[in-house]
Amino acid sequence: MTINTKYFLEANQLKRQGKLEQAIALYYQAIELNPNFSWSGLTQRYYI
């Protein structure tokens, strides 16, 4: 599991808990680390 995937999954968990600001911060961290990361496969498996 890449760090981007880890951030993505953790952000999804925070979102489900209603912690939207924390979730958004993790999404941004993942994007900053790798702006070319392919989110398309993840969004099909893990609904944002």
Order of alpha helices (4+ residues) and beta strands (2+ residues): alpha-alpha-alpha
